[in-house]
Amino acid sequence: MNEDLRQVLDILDELQEDGAVSKNIKQKVLGIKKDLTSCSGDEISLRVNKTLSELEDISGDVNLPMFVRTQIWQLTSILEKLS
């Protein structure tokens, strides 16, 4: 697993453990993490694109705290390097 993907997974872990993040966002984050960890090297590009789409949906949530939105944007930036 490359360093960028490891960094993405670390940020996803932080979001899951954060008490200020709503339950539905945590469920989406868990799904994203499962998708990224279960893929082989050949399908990583597909999983990254799917993840980017899901993160875009999450970042559009009006009830999302600003610091969480910033973490989502950071994830997006890292993932765009992988795609």
PyMOL commands that set and color helices and strands:
alter all, ss='L'
color gray80, all
select helices_A, chain A and resi 3-17+23-37+41-59+66-82
alter helices_A, ss='H'
color red, helices_A
deselect
rebuild
show_as cartoon
